[in-house]
Amino acid sequence: MATAPDLHLMHTVAVIAYEGISPFHLSVPCIVFGDDLTRLGAPRYRLLVCGERPGLVSTMSGFNLEITHDLSALDHADTVIMPAWRDPDERAPDALLDALRDARRRGARLVGLCLGTFVMAEAGLLDGRTAATHWAWSDDFVKKFPRVTLNRHALYVEDDGILTSAGTAAAIDCCLQLIRSDHGAEIANRIARRLVVAPQRHGDQAQYIEAPLPVAEGTDTFGITLDWAIEHLEQPLCLDLLASKAGMSRRNFTRRFRDKTGTSFSQWILTHRLNAAQRLLETSDKSLDHIADIVGFGSTVSFRQHFTSTFSISPSAYRRQFGRQFDGQFGPQSGPQSGGQFSEPLVGLSK
């Protein structure tokens, strides 16, 4: 018989529900953090959905949800998630704002998804910090919260343990980023595959692009070319080479590339090389020199510099934290420490 998990050792994620909530926005963190990660070799989360008081909560879709926890659930949560708020012009209840402030003082990781950023700002938690929210309400946010620096284009932003995201799809990206921070890129990518979403979109990627990742569509030589580049990262890839393979001029390829990916070619290549390096560090015993060659860095020194600069952790330390032991089990996990703090900074977020 399986042994029941010790609730005191589990990382607790508290998701806040309220009258008039969007069921979809509530479901995003629930489906990501409610999954049984033990099947993937990682400890599962303890997920609590809470509101101002237990009982039925109406949704904007015309049906009710039964909430069994009140805001006292935040007192012991390691991560607190505020989904998209119902109306950016409406001030959240004082009880909710006070609970968020208390969670922050206690050291919990806080997350505001989409218009949930407005609630975080209303609580004064974003003053002097950088944040993200849905682009359609960016002007309203700037006028209402002048002490907050809004990154109008970012999908998600982390600033000192407080994460904020743009709209619906970006909320999924943000939640997957939390998984990536806690358990590494491989676990996050496997959850993304289950959800049939892009494995990783970096926080500083533009909000409004044609597609999060290139997809080859039959005779679409542009998409096929990008897929080829991802499969051949060890080669000295450059704009001229890819434009030639796509049968396009450098100028037209560059314009199409920006429209498709929302980023520069050099940043796109670097992101994919670093993502490939993460997976190799987690799932293989290859040396750093060999990994640097496989993913296309010119040298191990360059690999270390880019990896450390992007993730605020060295490749060797990343492997110690997230790497597998070669009996098929995951190596030591640092996980959350008391008070909701983490031993390493969040991976791959815009600053």
GISUL-V745565 format. One record per residue. N is the residue number from 0. RES is the residue in one small letter. OMEGA is omega in whole degrees, 0 to 359 (999 if undefined). BURIAL is b if it has 24 or more other ideal C-beta (glycine too) atoms within 12 Angstrom, else e. D_FIRST is the distance of its C-alpha to the first C-alpha in whole Angstrom. Layout:
[[N & RES & OMEGA & BURIAL & D_FIRST] [N & RES & OMEGA & BURIAL & D_FIRST]]
This chain:
[[0 & m & 181 & e & 0] [1 & a & 179 & e & 4] [2 & t & 179 & e & 6] [3 & a & 180 & e & 9] [4 & p & 176 & e & 12] [5 & d & 184 & e & 15] [6 & l & 181 & e & 18] [7 & h & 181 & e & 21] [8 & l & 181 & e & 20] [9 & m & 175 & b & 20] [10 & h & 184 & b & 23] [11 & t & 176 & b & 24] [12 & v & 178 & b & 26] [13 & a & 179 & b & 29] [14 & v & 187 & b & 31] [15 & i & 174 & b & 34] [16 & a & 183 & b & 35] [17 & y & 179 & b & 38] [18 & e & 177 & b & 40] [19 & g & 182 & b & 42] [20 & i & 173 & b & 39] [21 & s & 179 & b & 39] [22 & p & 180 & b & 35] [23 & f & 181 & e & 35] [24 & h & 176 & b & 36] [25 & l & 184 & b & 33] [26 & s & 183 & b & 31] [27 & v & 179 & b & 32] [28 & p & 181 & b & 30] [29 & c & 182 & b & 27] [30 & i & 180 & b & 26] [31 & v & 186 & b & 26] [32 & f & 179 & b & 24] [33 & g & 180 & e & 22] [34 & d & 177 & b & 21] [35 & d & 184 & e & 17] [36 & l & 180 & b & 19] [37 & t & 177 & e & 15] [38 & r & 180 & e & 16] [39 & l & 178 & b & 20] [40 & g & 180 & b & 19] [41 & a & 179 & b & 20] [42 & p & 180 & b & 18] [43 & r & 178 & b & 18] [44 & y & 168 & b & 21] [45 & r & 186 & b & 20] [46 & l & 177 & b & 23] [47 & l & 173 & b & 25] [48 & v & 187 & b & 28] [49 & c & 177 & b & 31] [50 & g & 179 & b & 34] [51 & e & 178 & b & 37] [52 & r & 177 & e & 36] [53 & p & 178 & e & 33] [54 & g & 182 & e & 34] [55 & l & 176 & e & 35] [56 & v & 179 & b & 37] [57 & s & 176 & e & 39] [58 & t & 179 & b & 39] [59 & m & 182 & e & 42] [60 & s & 172 & e & 41] [61 & g & 174 & e & 41] [62 & f & 184 & e & 38] [63 & n & 174 & e & 36] [64 & l & 177 & b & 33] [65 & e & 181 & e & 31] [66 & i & 185 & b & 30] [67 & t & 182 & e & 28] [68 & h & 173 & b & 29] [69 & d & 186 & e & 33] [70 & l & 175 & b & 34] [71 & s & 176 & e & 33] [72 & a & 179 & b & 30] [73 & l & 184 & b & 32] [74 & d & 184 & b & 32] [75 & h & 182 & b & 29] [76 & a & 174 & b & 29] [77 & d & 178 & b & 29] [78 & t & 179 & b & 30] [79 & v & 184 & b & 32] [80 & i & 176 & b & 33] [81 & m & 178 & b & 36] [82 & p & 183 & b & 37] [83 & a & 180 & b & 40] [84 & w & 188 & b & 42] [85 & r & 184 & b & 44] [86 & d & 182 & e & 48] [87 & p & 178 & b & 49] [88 & d & 183 & e & 52] [89 & e & 178 & e & 50] [90 & r & 177 & e & 49] [91 & a & 180 & b & 45] [92 & p & 181 & e & 45] [93 & d & 180 & e & 46] [94 & a & 179 & e & 42] [95 & l & 180 & b & 40] [96 & l & 179 & b & 43] [97 & d & 180 & e & 42] [98 & a & 177 & b & 39] [99 & l & 178 & b & 39] [100 & r & 180 & b & 41] [101 & d & 179 & b & 39] [102 & a & 178 & b & 36] [103 & r & 180 & b & 39] [104 & r & 181 & e & 40] [105 & r & 177 & b & 37] [106 & g & 179 & e & 36] [107 & a & 172 & b & 34] [108 & r & 183 & b & 34] [109 & l & 183 & b & 36] [110 & v & 173 & b & 36] [111 & g & 183 & b & 39] [112 & l & 177 & b & 39] [113 & c & 180 & b & 42] [114 & l & 169 & b & 44] [115 & g & 175 & b & 41] [116 & t & 178 & b & 43] [117 & f & 180 & b & 46] [118 & v & 177 & b & 44] [119 & m & 180 & b & 43] [120 & a & 179 & b & 47] [121 & e & 178 & b & 48] [122 & a & 180 & b & 46] [123 & g & 185 & e & 48] [124 & l & 183 & b & 45] [125 & l & 179 & b & 47] [126 & d & 180 & e & 50] [127 & g & 182 & e & 51] [128 & r & 176 & b & 49] [129 & t & 184 & b & 48] [130 & a & 175 & b & 46] [131 & a & 172 & b & 46] [132 & t & 181 & b & 46] [133 & h & 185 & b & 47] [134 & w & 183 & b & 50] [135 & a & 180 & e & 51] [136 & w & 184 & b & 51] [137 & s & 179 & b & 52] [138 & d & 178 & e & 56] [139 & d & 182 & e & 55] [140 & f & 182 & b & 52] [141 & v & 180 & e & 55] [142 & k & 186 & e & 57] [143 & k & 185 & b & 55] [144 & f & 184 & b & 53] [145 & p & 180 & e & 56] [146 & r & 180 & e & 54] [147 & v & 175 & b & 52] [148 & t & 182 & b & 52] [149 & l & 170 & b & 51] [150 & n & 189 & b & 50] [151 & r & 188 & b & 51] [152 & h & 188 & b & 50] [153 & a & 173 & b & 46] [154 & l & 177 & b & 43] [155 & y & 184 & b & 42] [156 & v & 172 & b & 43] [157 & e & 177 & b & 41] [158 & d & 176 & b & 43] [159 & d & 174 & b & 42] [160 & g & 175 & b & 38] [161 & i & 180 & b & 39] [162 & l & 176 & b & 39] [163 & t & 185 & b & 41] [164 & s & 174 & b & 41] [165 & a & 191 & b & 43] [166 & g & 194 & b & 43] [167 & t & 181 & b & 40] [168 & a & 179 & b & 39] [169 & a & 176 & b & 40] [170 & a & 175 & b & 37] [171 & i & 178 & b & 34] [172 & d & 183 & b & 36] [173 & c & 179 & b & 36] [174 & c & 176 & b & 32] [175 & l & 177 & b & 31] [176 & q & 177 & b & 33] [177 & l & 176 & b & 31] [178 & i & 180 & b & 28] [179 & r & 179 & b & 30] [180 & s & 184 & b & 31] [181 & d & 191 & b & 28] [182 & h & 177 & b & 26] [183 & g & 186 & b & 29] [184 & a & 185 & b & 31] [185 & e & 178 & b & 29] [186 & i & 179 & b & 26] [187 & a & 181 & b & 28] [188 & n & 180 & b & 30] [189 & r & 175 & b & 27] [190 & i & 178 & b & 26] [191 & a & 179 & b & 30] [192 & r & 177 & e & 30] [193 & r & 181 & e & 27] [194 & l & 183 & e & 30] [195 & v & 176 & e & 33] [196 & v & 180 & b & 35] [197 & a & 181 & b & 37] [198 & p & 179 & b & 34] [199 & q & 167 & b & 37] [200 & r & 182 & b & 40] [201 & h & 186 & b & 41] [202 & g & 183 & b & 42] [203 & d & 174 & b & 46] [204 & q & 183 & b & 46] [205 & a & 181 & b & 48] [206 & q & 187 & b & 47] [207 & y & 179 & e & 49] [208 & i & 182 & b & 49] [209 & e & 183 & e & 49] [210 & a & 182 & b & 46] [211 & p & 178 & b & 43] [212 & l & 180 & b & 43] [213 & p & 178 & b & 45] [214 & v & 178 & e & 45] [215 & a & 182 & e & 47] [216 & e & 177 & e & 48] [217 & g & 184 & e & 50] [218 & t & 177 & e & 53] [219 & d & 185 & e & 53] [220 & t & 178 & e & 54] [221 & f & 179 & b & 53] [222 & g & 178 & b & 49] [223 & i & 180 & e & 49] [224 & t & 178 & b & 51] [225 & l & 176 & b & 49] [226 & d & 178 & e & 46] [227 & w & 180 & e & 48] [228 & a & 179 & b & 48] [229 & i & 181 & b & 44] [230 & e & 183 & e & 44] [231 & h & 182 & e & 47] [232 & l & 181 & b & 46] [233 & e & 182 & e & 48] [234 & q & 177 & e & 51] [235 & p & 186 & e & 54] [236 & l & 178 & b & 53] [237 & c & 182 & e & 56] [238 & l & 183 & b & 57] [239 & d & 180 & e & 60] [240 & l & 182 & e & 58] [241 & l & 177 & b & 56] [242 & a & 179 & b & 58] [243 & s & 180 & e & 60] [244 & k & 180 & e & 57] [245 & a & 181 & b & 57] [246 & g & 183 & e & 61] [247 & m & 172 & e & 61] [248 & s & 179 & e & 64] [249 & r & 182 & e & 62] [250 & r & 181 & e & 63] [251 & n & 179 & e & 62] [252 & f & 180 & b & 58] [253 & t & 179 & b & 58] [254 & r & 180 & e & 59] [255 & r & 181 & b & 56] [256 & f & 180 & b & 54] [257 & r & 179 & e & 54] [258 & d & 184 & e & 54] [259 & k & 191 & b & 51] [260 & t & 181 & b & 49] [261 & g & 181 & b & 50] [262 & t & 179 & b & 51] [263 & s & 179 & e & 53] [264 & f & 182 & b & 53] [265 & s & 179 & e & 52] [266 & q & 179 & e & 49] [267 & w & 179 & b & 48] [268 & i & 180 & b & 48] [269 & l & 180 & b & 47] [270 & t & 180 & b & 44] [271 & h & 177 & b & 43] [272 & r & 179 & b & 43] [273 & l & 177 & b & 41] [274 & n & 178 & b & 38] [275 & a & 178 & b & 38] [276 & a & 177 & b & 39] [277 & q & 183 & b & 36] [278 & r & 180 & b & 33] [279 & l & 178 & b & 35] [280 & l & 182 & b & 34] [281 & e & 194 & b & 31] [282 & t & 181 & b & 30] [283 & s & 175 & e & 33] [284 & d & 179 & e & 34] [285 & k & 180 & e & 38] [286 & s & 178 & e & 40] [287 & l & 178 & b & 42] [288 & d & 182 & e & 45] [289 & h & 179 & e & 43] [290 & i & 178 & b & 41] [291 & a & 179 & b & 45] [292 & d & 185 & e & 46] [293 & i & 185 & b & 44] [294 & v & 169 & b & 44] [295 & g & 173 & b & 48] [296 & f & 183 & b & 48] [297 & g & 181 & e & 52] [298 & s & 177 & e & 51] [299 & t & 178 & b & 48] [300 & v & 179 & e & 50] [301 & s & 178 & e & 50] [302 & f & 180 & b & 46] [303 & r & 183 & b & 45] [304 & q & 181 & e & 48] [305 & h & 182 & b & 47] [306 & f & 182 & b & 43] [307 & t & 180 & e & 43] [308 & s & 183 & e & 46] [309 & t & 188 & b & 44] [310 & f & 180 & b & 40] [311 & s & 177 & e & 41] [312 & i & 181 & b & 39] [313 & s & 177 & e & 41] [314 & p & 181 & b & 39] [315 & s & 179 & e & 38] [316 & a & 177 & e & 36] [317 & y & 179 & b & 35] [318 & r & 179 & b & 33] [319 & r & 183 & e & 32] [320 & q & 189 & b & 30] [321 & f & 186 & b & 29] [322 & g & 176 & b & 29] [323 & r & 164 & b & 26] [324 & q & 191 & e & 26] [325 & f & 163 & e & 27] [326 & d & 178 & e & 23] [327 & g & 180 & e & 23] [328 & q & 177 & e & 21] [329 & f & 177 & b & 23] [330 & g & 184 & b & 25] [331 & p & 176 & e & 25] [332 & q & 179 & b & 25] [333 & s & 176 & b & 28] [334 & g & 179 & b & 26] [335 & p & 175 & b & 27] [336 & q & 183 & e & 29] [337 & s & 179 & e & 30] [338 & g & 175 & e & 32] [339 & g & 180 & b & 31] [340 & q & 182 & e & 33] [341 & f & 185 & b & 32] [342 & s & 179 & e & 33] [343 & e & 177 & b & 35] [344 & p & 180 & b & 37] [345 & l & 188 & b & 36] [346 & v & 168 & b & 37] [347 & g & 182 & b & 39] [348 & l & 174 & b & 41] [349 & s & 183 & b & 44] [350 & k & 999 & e & 46]]
